[in-house]
Amino acid sequence: MSAQLQGVGLTHTNGHIALQTINLQVAQGERVAIIGPSGAGKTTLLHVLASSLQPSQGQVSVLGQQPWAVNARKRQALRARIGLIHQAPPLPPRQRVVTAVLAGKLGQWPLLKSLINLLYPVDLHGAREALTRLDLADKLFDRCDQLSGGQLQRVGIARVLYQRPELILADEPVSAMDPTLAAHTLSVLNQEASRHGATLLASLHAVDLALDHFPRVIGVRAGQLLFDLPAEAVTREQLQALYANEQLSRATDEPALTAPAPQITRC
């Protein structure tokens, strides 16, 4: 089992309830999309799985370990086996793309190698290979502040591909890309996860992308799981309930799918 949550809840210090009694099991190698309206708890759920947020209640097991039942050193070692893709990658503006990609393995490398890498890239071939998969090889030596939002997101994805983690957690990884590029990027991410036997969970705002690219889809609303189904089994009625009073949108954030009568298409 790659990840398991049992009765997990999380309440922030301001009293906001982000997750409520989440029960979830994800097997090794599964590819799962998480959908739901803004503020539903999708990002919080991914950060709990990444062991960067400790739940207020319940049990979390990730890659065979309970992150909050071990010491900080073991928890850090566990995090090195997890790749977290941020919607807005936290990349220093003046950092070179090659350095940003190679940072994917800082948690695996000895300290000396990590320090050397800050001065001189230690694996140009590996960084270029990861960027090539995402059509960014020509940006290898560019600075991050010279890139567009979509390019920065692809650099963040390339960093995780270079890391080659056992569990990939992607938070709105294609939100800054046009629909065609978003679909291509998700295809690459899915192919790489499958090729290396990694588990992939991705939160997505675009319903069509989730249904088209992931075999399993989880619907989250108000911190609760509304459904957990194969993509082909998700119905319009379930999407209407999930996005009640919200707009269902494609990657462009345009109201292509809107309640109460969402149009669902699959390629």
C-alpha positions in Angstrom: 0.0 0.0 0.0 1.5 3.3 -1.1 -0.7 5.5 1.1 -3.5 5.0 3.7 -5.5 7.5 5.7 -7.8 6.3 8.4 -10.3 8.8 10.0 -8.0 11.7 9.1 -9.1 15.2 10.0 -7.3 18.5 10.1 -8.4 21.7 11.8 -6.2 24.8 11.3 -5.3 27.0 14.3 -7.9 29.6 13.2 -10.6 27.0 13.6 -11.1 26.3 10.0 -11.9 22.6 9.3 -9.9 21.6 6.3 -10.4 17.8 6.3 -13.1 15.7 7.9 -12.8 12.0 8.6 -10.9 11.0 5.4 -10.6 7.3 4.7 -8.5 6.6 1.7 -6.3 3.8 0.4 -4.0 4.1 -2.7 -2.0 1.1 -3.9 1.5 1.3 -5.2 1.5 2.3 -8.9 -2.0 3.8 -8.9 -2.7 7.0 -10.7 -5.4 9.1 -9.1 -7.0 12.5 -9.8 -8.4 14.6 -7.0 -11.1 17.1 -8.1 -13.4 19.5 -6.3 -14.2 23.2 -6.0 -11.8 25.8 -4.7 -11.2 25.5 -1.0 -12.4 21.9 -0.9 -9.3 20.6 0.9 -7.4 19.1 -2.1 -4.1 20.9 -1.4 -4.4 20.1 2.3 -4.9 16.4 1.5 -1.8 16.3 -0.6 0.3 18.0 2.0 -0.9 15.5 4.6 0.2 12.7 2.3 3.5 14.5 1.8 3.9 14.5 5.6 4.4 18.3 5.6 1.1 18.8 7.5 0.3 16.8 10.6 -3.4 15.9 10.9 -5.4 16.8 14.0 -6.9 13.3 14.2 -6.6 9.9 12.5 -3.7 7.8 11.2 -1.5 8.4 8.2 0.6 5.7 6.6 2.8 6.6 3.6 5.2 4.1 1.8 4.8 1.7 4.7 5.6 4.2 7.5 3.6 6.4 9.8 5.4 9.8 9.4 4.2 11.2 12.7 5.1 8.1 14.7 8.8 8.3 13.8 11.5 10.8 14.7 12.3 13.9 12.6 15.3 12.2 10.9 13.3 9.2 9.7 10.5 11.5 8.6 12.9 13.5 6.5 14.2 10.3 4.9 10.6 9.4 4.1 10.1 12.8 2.5 13.1 12.2 0.2 11.0 9.3 -1.3 8.1 11.6 -2.1 7.9 14.1 -4.9 5.7 17.2 -4.3 4.8 19.3 -7.4 3.6 22.7 -6.4 1.1 24.8 -8.4 3.6 27.7 -8.1 7.0 26.0 -7.7 9.1 27.7 -5.0 12.1 28.4 -7.3 14.5 31.3 -6.5 14.2 33.8 -9.4 17.9 34.0 -10.0 18.4 30.3 -9.9 19.3 28.5 -13.2 16.9 25.9 -14.5 19.6 23.2 -14.3 20.2 23.9 -10.6 16.4 23.9 -10.0 16.0 20.5 -11.6 19.0 18.9 -9.9 17.6 20.0 -6.6 15.2 17.1 -6.9 17.9 14.9 -5.4 19.2 17.1 -2.7 17.4 14.9 -0.1 19.2 11.8 -1.5 22.7 13.1 -2.1 25.5 13.4 0.6 25.9 17.0 1.9 29.2 17.6 0.1 27.7 16.7 -3.3 24.7 18.9 -2.6 27.0 21.9 -1.8 29.1 21.3 -4.9 26.0 21.2 -7.0 25.2 24.8 -5.9 28.4 25.9 -7.5 28.6 23.6 -10.5 25.9 21.3 -11.8 27.0 17.7 -11.2 24.6 16.0 -13.6 24.0 18.0 -16.7 22.9 14.9 -18.7 20.3 14.0 -16.1 18.9 17.5 -15.9 18.8 17.8 -19.7 17.1 14.4 -20.0 14.3 15.4 -17.6 13.7 18.7 -19.3 13.7 17.1 -22.8 10.7 15.0 -21.7 8.8 18.3 -21.2 10.2 20.1 -24.2 12.3 22.5 -22.2 15.9 21.3 -23.0 16.6 24.7 -24.5 16.0 26.4 -21.2 18.7 24.4 -19.3 20.8 27.4 -18.4 18.1 30.1 -18.3 17.3 31.8 -15.1 13.9 31.0 -13.5 12.8 34.6 -13.6 13.1 34.5 -17.4 10.4 31.8 -17.7 6.6 32.0 -18.1 4.3 30.5 -15.5 3.7 27.4 -17.5 7.4 26.9 -18.1 8.1 27.2 -14.4 5.4 24.6 -13.7 7.2 22.2 -16.2 10.5 22.9 -14.5 8.9 21.9 -11.2 7.7 18.7 -12.8 11.1 18.0 -14.4 12.6 18.3 -10.9 10.4 15.6 -9.6 11.0 13.4 -12.6 14.7 13.8 -12.0 14.2 12.9 -8.3 12.4 9.7 -9.3 10.3 9.3 -6.2 8.1 6.4 -5.2 5.1 8.7 -4.6 4.3 11.8 -6.7 1.9 14.3 -5.3 1.0 17.1 -7.8 -1.0 20.1 -6.7 -2.6 21.8 -9.8 0.5 21.0 -11.8 -0.8 22.4 -15.2 -3.0 25.3 -14.1 -0.8 27.9 -15.9 -0.7 26.0 -19.2 -3.0 26.1 -22.2 -5.3 23.1 -22.8 -3.1 21.4 -25.4 0.1 21.8 -23.4 -1.6 20.8 -20.1 -2.9 17.5 -21.7 0.6 16.8 -23.1 2.3 17.5 -19.8 -0.1 15.2 -17.9 0.5 12.5 -20.4 4.2 12.7 -19.8 3.7 12.7 -16.0 1.5 9.7 -16.2 3.9 7.9 -18.6 6.9 8.5 -16.3 5.0 7.4 -13.2 3.9 4.2 -14.9 7.4 3.6 -16.3 9.0 3.7 -12.9 6.2 2.1 -11.0 5.5 5.3 -9.0 2.2 6.2 -7.4 0.7 9.5 -8.7 -2.0 11.6 -7.1 -2.8 14.9 -8.8 -5.3 17.6 -7.8 -6.8 19.2 -10.9 -9.3 22.1 -11.4 -10.1 21.0 -15.0 -12.6 18.1 -14.8 -12.0 16.9 -18.4 -8.2 16.5 -17.8 -9.0 14.4 -14.7 -11.4 12.1 -16.5 -9.2 11.8 -19.6 -5.9 11.1 -18.0 -6.5 9.2 -14.7 -8.1 5.8 -14.2 -9.4 6.7 -10.7 -11.0 10.0 -9.7 -11.7 11.2 -6.2 -14.2 14.1 -5.5 -13.5 16.3 -2.5 -15.9 18.9 -1.1 -15.8 20.8 2.2 -13.0 18.6 3.4 -14.9 15.3 2.8 -14.7 12.6 0.1 -17.9 12.7 -1.9 -16.9 9.9 -4.2 -14.0 7.6 -5.1 -14.6 5.9 -8.5 -13.1 4.7 -11.8 -13.1 7.7 -14.2 -15.7 6.1 -16.5 -18.1 5.6 -13.6 -18.3 9.3 -12.6 -21.7 10.7 -13.5 -23.0 14.2 -14.3 -25.1 14.0 -11.2 -22.1 13.4 -9.0 -20.2 16.3 -10.6 -23.3 18.5 -10.1 -23.3 17.7 -6.4 -19.5 18.1 -6.1 -19.6 21.5 -7.8 -22.9 22.8 -6.5 -22.9 26.6 -6.9 -19.5 26.4 -8.5 -18.3 26.4 -12.1 -16.7 23.3 -13.6 -13.9 24.6 -15.8 -11.3 23.4 -18.2 -7.6 24.2 -17.9 -8.3 27.8 -19.2 -10.5 28.4 -16.1 -13.3 29.3 -18.5 -16.8 28.0 -17.6 -16.8 25.2 -20.1 -18.5 22.9 -17.7 -21.1 24.5 -15.5 -23.7 23.3 -13.0 -26.5 22.3 -13.1 -25.9 20.7 -16.4 -22.2 19.9 -16.9 -21.1 18.7 -20.3 -18.6 15.8 -19.9 -16.4 14.9 -22.8 -13.7 12.2 -23.0 -11.0 11.9 -25.7 
